[in-house]
Amino acid sequence: MKLNKIIFPMLAAPLLLTGCYDEKMEWHTPEGHNPVTSDEIPLQLQEEIDHYDYIKNYMAQNMPETPIGVGLTANYYIDADGEHPDYAGLCDAHFQQFVTGNAMKMDAMVNADGTLNTATLNAFTAKVPDDKQIFGHNFIWHTQQRQNYLYSLIAPQMIVETDGDILTLLQNGDFEMGNTTGWSSWGNSSTYEVVAGEGFDGSYGLVLNNPTDAESHAAQLAYDLTSPLTVGQTYVFRAKVKSSTPAGSLQFAVQNSTDYSGEGYYTFSVGTDWTDIECEYTCTMANMNRMLINFGAVAGTYYIDNVEFGTRIEQGAGTRANRATRATTITYILKTPKEKRQALLGAMESWIGGMLDHVKNDTRFVGWDVINEPITDDGYYRGIDNHFGGSWEDANGLTQYDAAPVENEETGLTLNWGDNHFYWGYYLGMDYATRAFEIAREHAPGMKLYVNEYGLETNPTKLAKLIDFVNYIDQNSTTQVDGIATQMHVQANGITREQVDQMFQTLAATGKLVRVSELDVALGTSSPTQEDLQLQSDVYQMIIESYKENVPAEQRGGFVVWTLSDAADEHEYWLKGDKPNLFDENYGRKIAYKGLCDGIAGYDIGADFSGDIWKDQATEDQEDETGEEAAEPTE
């Protein structure tokens, strides 16, 4: 509908139009008054914000040397499930550079055997437009590492001694722990579980189910050994087995868990009664570190117990002891510090080098956070001299703190670190930092390489220690650190301009590139008031203004906001229940959007807007309704 309105020029400023264009307003001049010009018609704040240009355009106009980026969720951007149809478009429209929040971290990229899983990365890069930059995040951190893989490289060799005739390499071969620890299984929609009462002696046993006939290797049960088998050594495999079918089939084999090469294949017929199966195998190939029991050939349920695999113990006359009277002793052969160092440096080379080699021909990749968060909050190097700083929640919901690993011949190695926590420096010393940068430089000589850290704006001690860390790398490696990234996860009511200025000035004084890498402004509430949102906007504006003022243009390495919107699924693990971003949960622009853009431009962009915007919008709406070009509205 249309509403006739009369407006007096002296009253134009206080009046606000709503953002609803389905009620078209026609403005008329009362008798005896001068005509109202369109620039006298005010805009409501949200209308003003909605008429701002894309963030990337303000950046290109006012800070062309600095890419504006967003920390995004790769799977939402890929949107394979169709649940985030507008996510990629919004990222593309507003930002010049993309940083994945988790998709390029070690635990997302590296399999349990150390190989790379590039499926998500490939899908992401395939969708990113050619004119965007991609910044890698990150290589070495103390969390989100592939802990089980790294542990396997440094763990001692377990020796299980029994009064039987096999020195077995398997710790959980009788399944009396009541779980599948050490074992894994996959393929052909098969299942596996340890079940009480299904073992040979009526206790625990492993139950495998293969639903359909297939190739023997289509369904596999695996045990990854702590060390590769010795070439030339003869090993014995033995187990008690039965099947739900009289024509069952199981196959023994060993495998290299990295390239999946294998040998030692031996097939057993299995019936419905418990029976012993046994074979000898002499290792001829290096790096065989996985024992397999293949059960895909014949459909059915298989029951397995008392699995042994190892070298035969020479015994005198007499028969082998029955399992019920057999005693077991577990001891460990510890790896030397040199062996651990070599293994971890090799893993670092494979991880960093492999990742960079995978993307080396993609010119959109411009840089990488090589080391993330190397300084504890109290100003120590993480992992060095038993300083860790990490914490985690146990099964009872209690906070536990990472501590020094414990290792001995009786109990083996206990890391005492949270799930997927790993402190490279604990085993490599400061060489972990120098070598990480050297590997990255060797494989990506054209990329900018950074150290990334949080809390620098409020913790001068941490900032000073980080600069010491960077200087150490520069002085003790064959390459240099290109830049220092400051994350800037700030609280709206807990940060001052003085703190931010001091941080940027200190960082700029290093001569390094300075990058804002993960900016968000938390409010500490899920229901912010208008005053809260305005304060948040002011902080966004203050930070970009301080960055411009205190960091010379040639040292600006980029400016990244962290996560796209306030949507709950983007904050399941980070700032849960908060509203820290530029866009609300419906991807609408918040006041913070205006604050950031005004800070980039250096002035209040909205002050240039006038009623001409309303006039243009009204014209567009009329064209949309009639399909014809509209006449100029009368002022």
QUIBELWO-V638575 format. One record per residue. N is the residue number from 0. NEAR is the number of other C-alpha atoms within 12 Angstrom. Layout:
# QUIBELWO-V638575
[[N,NEAR] [N,NEAR]]
This chain:
# QUIBELWO-V638575
[[0,11] [1,13] [2,13] [3,16] [4,19] [5,21] [6,29] [7,23] [8,24] [9,14] [10,14] [11,25] [12,20] [13,15] [14,20] [15,22] [16,28] [17,19] [18,23] [19,18] [20,23] [21,17] [22,17] [23,25] [24,30] [25,24] [26,29] [27,23] [28,20] [29,16] [30,11] [31,9] [32,14] [33,14] [34,22] [35,28] [36,24] [37,27] [38,22] [39,30] [40,33] [41,33] [42,32] [43,25] [44,27] [45,23] [46,28] [47,31] [48,34] [49,28] [50,29] [51,31] [52,26] [53,27] [54,43] [55,34] [56,23] [57,29] [58,32] [59,21] [60,19] [61,24] [62,32] [63,22] [64,22] [65,35] [66,38] [67,46] [68,36] [69,44] [70,38] [71,39] [72,32] [73,37] [74,31] [75,34] [76,39] [77,30] [78,20] [79,17] [80,10] [81,13] [82,14] [83,23] [84,17] [85,20] [86,32] [87,30] [88,20] [89,28] [90,41] [91,29] [92,25] [93,34] [94,39] [95,38] [96,39] [97,49] [98,46] [99,40] [100,35] [101,30] [102,35] [103,45] [104,38] [105,44] [106,34] [107,33] [108,32] [109,35] [110,25] [111,26] [112,32] [113,35] [114,29] [115,32] [116,24] [117,27] [118,20] [119,27] [120,31] [121,22] [122,19] [123,27] [124,33] [125,20] [126,25] [127,31] [128,23] [129,17] [130,19] [131,29] [132,31] [133,42] [134,43] [135,43] [136,41] [137,41] [138,50] [139,43] [140,38] [141,39] [142,34] [143,31] [144,36] [145,37] [146,34] [147,29] [148,32] [149,38] [150,36] [151,31] [152,36] [153,37] [154,34] [155,31] [156,34] [157,30] [158,29] [159,29] [160,26] [161,29] [162,23] [163,29] [164,31] [165,33] [166,31] [167,36] [168,39] [169,39] [170,35] [171,32] [172,36] [173,41] [174,34] [175,26] [176,18] [177,23] [178,22] [179,29] [180,21] [181,25] [182,28] [183,29] [184,32] [185,24] [186,27] [187,27] [188,20] [189,31] [190,27] [191,30] [192,28] [193,31] [194,25] [195,22] [196,19] [197,30] [198,30] [199,30] [200,22] [201,19] [202,21] [203,27] [204,36] [205,43] [206,34] [207,41] [208,35] [209,38] [210,23] [211,22] [212,24] [213,22] [214,20] [215,30] [216,33] [217,27] [218,36] [219,36] [220,41] [221,33] [222,35] [223,37] [224,37] [225,35] [226,31] [227,28] [228,31] [229,20] [230,17] [231,14] [232,19] [233,22] [234,31] [235,32] [236,39] [237,37] [238,35] [239,33] [240,40] [241,35] [242,32] [243,25] [244,21] [245,18] [246,21] [247,33] [248,37] [249,42] [250,37] [251,39] [252,38] [253,41] [254,35] [255,30] [256,28] [257,23] [258,16] [259,20] [260,21] [261,25] [262,26] [263,28] [264,25] [265,25] [266,24] [267,31] [268,27] [269,32] [270,25] [271,21] [272,20] [273,26] [274,22] [275,23] [276,30] [277,26] [278,25] [279,24] [280,29] [281,25] [282,29] [283,21] [284,22] [285,24] [286,27] [287,33] [288,34] [289,37] [290,48] [291,41] [292,43] [293,40] [294,49] [295,37] [296,33] [297,35] [298,32] [299,31] [300,35] [301,46] [302,45] [303,45] [304,38] [305,37] [306,40] [307,39] [308,42] [309,37] [310,31] [311,27] [312,20] [313,13] [314,14] [315,9] [316,8] [317,10] [318,10] [319,19] [320,17] [321,15] [322,21] [323,17] [324,11] [325,17] [326,15] [327,24] [328,20] [329,24] [330,24] [331,24] [332,22] [333,26] [334,27] [335,18] [336,18] [337,14] [338,18] [339,25] [340,25] [341,21] [342,27] [343,36] [344,31] [345,24] [346,39] [347,40] [348,29] [349,30] [350,40] [351,42] [352,30] [353,28] [354,39] [355,37] [356,23] [357,25] [358,28] [359,23] [360,15] [361,26] [362,21] [363,26] [364,33] [365,32] [366,42] [367,48] [368,44] [369,49] [370,45] [371,40] [372,41] [373,45] [374,38] [375,30] [376,26] [377,22] [378,27] [379,25] [380,38] [381,43] [382,35] [383,28] [384,18] [385,22] [386,26] [387,35] [388,31] [389,33] [390,22] [391,21] [392,15] [393,15] [394,10] [395,8] [396,8] [397,10] [398,13] [399,18] [400,20] [401,31] [402,26] [403,26] [404,26] [405,18] [406,22] [407,21] [408,20] [409,19] [410,21] [411,25] [412,27] [413,22] [414,29] [415,26] [416,33] [417,31] [418,25] [419,29] [420,35] [421,39] [422,46] [423,42] [424,34] [425,31] [426,34] [427,30] [428,23] [429,28] [430,28] [431,40] [432,46] [433,34] [434,38] [435,44] [436,42] [437,30] [438,35] [439,43] [440,31] [441,23] [442,26] [443,31] [444,23] [445,20] [446,33] [447,32] [448,43] [449,46] [450,48] [451,41] [452,43] [453,32] [454,35] [455,39] [456,36] [457,28] [458,25] [459,24] [460,21] [461,28] [462,40] [463,29] [464,25] [465,42] [466,35] [467,24] [468,37] [469,39] [470,25] [471,24] [472,31] [473,24] [474,16] [475,20] [476,23] [477,20] [478,26] [479,35] [480,43] [481,35] [482,41] [483,48] [484,48] [485,46] [486,36] [487,39] [488,33] [489,34] [490,30] [491,35] [492,21] [493,22] [494,30] [495,22] [496,26] [497,17] [498,25] [499,36] [500,26] [501,27] [502,41] [503,40] [504,27] [505,28] [506,36] [507,31] [508,20] [509,26] [510,25] [511,32] [512,36] [513,41] [514,47] [515,49] [516,45] [517,38] [518,40] [519,43] [520,43] [521,37] [522,34] [523,22] [524,20] [525,21] [526,17] [527,23] [528,15] [529,15] [530,16] [531,27] [532,35] [533,26] [534,28] [535,38] [536,38] [537,32] [538,41] [539,45] [540,35] [541,32] [542,46] [543,41] [544,29] [545,30] [546,40] [547,36] [548,24] [549,27] [550,36] [551,25] [552,23] [553,20] [554,31] [555,35] [556,41] [557,46] [558,46] [559,47] [560,45] [561,41] [562,46] [563,49] [564,37] [565,36] [566,29] [567,23] [568,22] [569,35] [570,26] [571,14] [572,13] [573,23] [574,28] [575,19] [576,22] [577,31] [578,40] [579,48] [580,48] [581,43] [582,35] [583,26] [584,24] [585,21] [586,27] [587,24] [588,34] [589,38] [590,38] [591,44] [592,46] [593,41] [594,36] [595,47] [596,43] [597,34] [598,31] [599,37] [600,28] [601,25] [602,18] [603,20] [604,25] [605,29] [606,20] [607,19] [608,27] [609,28] [610,33] [611,24] [612,28] [613,36] [614,32] [615,22] [616,26] [617,30] [618,26] [619,23] [620,24] [621,25] [622,16] [623,15] [624,15] [625,12] [626,11] [627,12] [628,15] [629,19] [630,15] [631,17] [632,24] [633,18] [634,25]]
